[in-house]
Amino acid sequence: MQSMEFRAMSTSVLLAAEGHDWAIAGLNAARRFIEDCEQRFSRFLPESELSQLNRFSGTWVTVSDDLMDLLNQSLDFYEETGGLFDPSILTDLKRAGYDKSMDEIRAHGVSSLSASKRTSRPAFNEIGLDPVGQRVRLPHGMEIDLGGIAKGWIVEKAAALLNTYSAICAVSAGGDIFFVGDPSDGSRWRVEVEDPRRPDETVAVLHVGQGAVVTSSITKRVWNQNGQPRHHLIDPRIGEPAESNWLSVTVIAPQMTLAEVYAKVLLIGGAGEAERLCSQRPEIAFVAVNANGEMFCSQNSKEYFDALDYIRF
C-alpha cells in the first residue's frame, strides 16, 4: 500500500492506494485536487469562491458547478434535518470566537475576547439558487460556512480520482475517511473509534466496507473565549456551541456528505433526536460516546463490531 500524508483544511490528510508507480501518480493527483479545493471553499481565505459569495450577500453571484452542487446538497439537508444542519451559522461561529482557522487559534488564541449579542438573521432556505444561470444570491446579511460538508465532498471526490489509478484506496481527513474497494487480503477496513475524553485511547473498533466513516466531536476544536470554554459545533436553534449528552458521534454511510451531516446533527440533537433523524435515513449507522465513555449505537451498527456485550443499542 502506497501512502502520502500532508496538512490541508486545518487537519492531517492521509491518502493510501494499492499499486506501484501508477498509485504514486494517483496520490499526487489527489493531493493537488484537495489543495485546490481548499483554496476555493475555505472561509478563511479572502479570495476563495466561498468568501467572495459571502462578501456579496444581497446580490446574485455566478458560481462554479462544484459550489452549486454543495449548496444544493446543503439546502436539501437543511430541509431534511429540520434546520439542525444549517450552514448559515457563520455569524454565530465568529461570535463564539471561531473567526480564524483552528491552526491559527491553537497557535495564537481567539481574537474575539467576548461574545457579542446574537442578532436575527435570514433562514438558510431563503437562499436564492438559479441553476440555469449558475447564480446564487445570499440574503443580505447572511454568511455561510460549508465546513464539514465541503470537507466530506472533497474527500469523496479525491477518493474517486484516486480510484482511477488504484482499485483499492482510501482518503482520510482528520479521521473522516472514504474507502474504495476492500483490502486485497479479503478483510474489511479497520477503523478505531477514538475515546473523546482521551484521544490516545480507543473505545471500539469498526470493520467496514466501501463507503464513509465520519466522526464529529465537541472535544476536538475547542478554545477559551473570555475564560469560557467554547467549541465549533453550533446549535442553530440557539446560536451557541451545542450542549449535548454525547461527546462524539461516528457515522457510517454510503456517501461522505451524508455521513458528515448526520454525524453533526446527531451530536447536536443528542439521544432525544436520534430516532427521528435516523428514521429518515436507514442507510446510516452510528456510534455515540457520552461523558462516561459509554457507547450508544443504532441497531444496524452491529454488523461493524466484533464484540457487542458492552455496547447499548
N, C-alpha and C positions, 0 to 999 in steps of 0.2 A: 504494500500500500504506500503510495507516494503522498506526501503531505506538505502543507505550507501554512505558516502562521504569521499573522500581521495584525496591526491595530487599525480599526476603522469604526465609525459610528459610535465612538467613545466606548468601545469594548474590544475584546480579543476575538479575532476571526480565525477559524481553523478550516482549511479545505483538505479533503482527503479523496483519493481516487486510486483504483487499482489499475495497473498498467506501467509502462515504462516511459519512453520519450514522449509519446502522444499524451499520456496522462500529465506529464510536467507542463506541456504546452497548454493543456486544459486548465491547470491550476493558475497559470499566468493569465489566461484569458478571463477566468472567473474573478481573479483579483482586480484586474483592470475594470471589469464591469462594476464590481462593488464600489470601488473608489470613485468611479464616475457617477454612480447613483447617489453616493453621499454628497457629492458636490451639487447635485440637482435638488435633493429633497431635504437637506438639513436646514432646520430653522435657525441654526447658529451661524450660518454663512450668509452675509448680507446680499450676495449676488446669486444665491440659489434660486431656482424656479419657484420654490415654495415661499421664500422670503419676499420675492417680488409680488407674488399673488397677495400675500398679507399686506404688503405696503400699499397696494392699490385697491383696498377694500372699498366697495361702493361703486366700482366701475367694472365693466367687462374686460377680461384679460384673456388673451389667447394662450392656451396651454398645450403641452405635448400630449400625445396619446397615452403615455405612461401615467402622467399626473391625472388625466381624466379618468383612467381606469381606477386608480387609487381612490379618487374622490367618489366615483360611482359605488365602489365597494363600501367605502366608509358610510355613505348615506344609507345604503341597504342595511348595514349592520346597526346603524343608529336606530332605524325604524324597528328592526328585528329585536333589539335588546331593550326597547322602551326607553332609549336615551342613556342607558348605563355606559354604552360606548359612545363617546362624544369628543371628536377632535377639536371642537371649538372652545375647549377649556384652557387655551394657551394663556389668556389673561390671568386666570386663576393660578396656573403654574408659575407665572412670573411673580404674581403677588406672594406666593409661598416661598419665593427665593430662587426658583429654578429658571433663572434668566440667562444662563450661560451653560456650556456643556459640563457634564459631570467631571470630565478630566480637569477642567478649569476650577470647578467648585472644590474638588478634592485637593487641588494644589493651592488655591488662594482663598477658599471660603466663598460664601454668598456675598453679593454686593448689596442686596436689599436687607437693611438692618431691622426693619419692622414691616409687618404686613399692613398694607393699606386696606381700606374698607372695600368690600365687594360691591360692584356696580352691576346693574342689569345689562344683559347682552342679548342679541338675537339668538333664536334657536338654530341649531345646525341645519335643520331641514328647511330653513329659509334660504339656503344657498341656491344660486341660480346655475344650472348646468345646461349648456347648449352644445350637445354632442355633434350636431350638424355643422355648426360654425366653429367647433372646437374652442369654445369660450366658457369661462367661469366668472361668476360675479359673487363675491362675498358680500353679505350685507354690511353696510357701513359700521365700522367699529368691531367687526369680527376678525379674530386672528385664529388660525388653526395650526395644530401640531399633529403631524401624521405619525410621529414617533414609532411605536411598536408595529403598527400595521405596515408602515413603509419598510421597516427592517425585515418583517416577515416576507413581504413582496420581493424585496431584493434578494433575500436568502434563497427563496424557491426559484426565482429566475436564474440566479447564479448556479444553482444545482442543475437546472435544466440545461444551461450552457455547458457545464462540466460534463454532463451526461452525453453530450455529443462527442466527447473524447474518451469517455470511460463508461462502461455499462454499470459499474458498481462504484458509487461515490457518495459523499456527504458534505454538507456545508453547515458549519456551526458559527453563530454569532452570539457570544456571551452565553453559550449553553443552549440557545434556541436553535434547534437542529432540523434540517430536512435531509432525509435519507432517500437514495435512489437504488433500487435493487436490494438484494440480500448478500451478506458476506459470502465469499466463494467457498467457505468451509461448510456451508449449509446451515449455519446457525442464524439467529436473529441478531439485530443490533442491540448492544448492551448499553443502557443509559442509567447512570446513577442519579437518584433524586437527592439533592443536597439538603442537609438539615438547615433551615433558615436561621436557626439560633446559633449554630456552629458550622460555618462554611466548610471547614476541613473534614466534616463528618457526613456520612451518607445515611439516610433514613430508609431507603428502599432501592432496589434495582429493577428496572423495567427491561423487558425483552420485546423489541418492537420490529415491525417490518417497514416497508416503504411508506413514507409519509413524514408528518411533522410531529415534533415534541417541543413544547414551549413552556417555560416556567415564568410566572410573574410573582414578584415578592415585594413586600413592604419593608424589607430589611437590607436591601442592596443599595439603592440610590437614595441615600439619606444624608441629611445635613442639619445644622442648627441655625435657626433664624431668631435672633434676639433672645437666645437662651432656650428656645423651644425646639424640640425635635420635629423634623419635617421629613416627608418622603415624596416621591414623584407621582404616586398614584392618586389622582384627584377623583373624588366622588362628585360627579357633575350635579347631583341633587343638592349639594350644599356648597360646592365650590372650594372645598378644603381637602387636604390629604385624607384618604379613606380611613375610617375606623372599622376594621374587620375582625371577626372572631377567628380568622385564618391568617397565618403569616405568609404562606405561599400556596400557589395552585399550579400544578403541572397538567397540561392538556395534551392529549394525543389525538390527532386529527388528520384527515387526508391532505388538507391544504394548510400552508403556513399562515395566511391571513386569518383563516378561521380559527386556528389554534391561538394566534396572538390575541385576537379579540376576546375569545372566550376565557383564556387564562386571566385576562384583565377583569372582565365583567364578573366572573365567578369570584374573584378575590374581592372586588368591591362589594358585590351583593352578599357574599358570605353564605353560610348554611341556609339562611332564610330564603334566598333567591335561587339556590342551586337546582331544585326540582323544576321550577318554572323555566329557567334558562335551558336546562338540558332536555326538557321535553320537546323542544322545537328543533333540537339538533342531536338525534340519536346516533349519529356517526362519530360523535366525540366521546372520549373517556377522560376522567380527571382524577387526580390525586391531590388532596389538600392536606396541609400540615398546620396544626394550631400551635399556640404558645407553649404547650406542654410536650410538644413533639409527637402528639398523636396524629394518626393519619385517618382521613375520611375519604372514601373513594366511591365513584359511581359503580354500579353493578357490572357494567360492561368492561371495567378495567381489570377484572380478574384474570383475563387471558394473558395479561402482560406481566404477571407475577409468578415466581416460583413458589414462594411461601406466603400464605394468606392468613395465618392464625392470629396475627397481631394487628390486623387492619380492620377498621369498621367500614362496612358497606351499607 
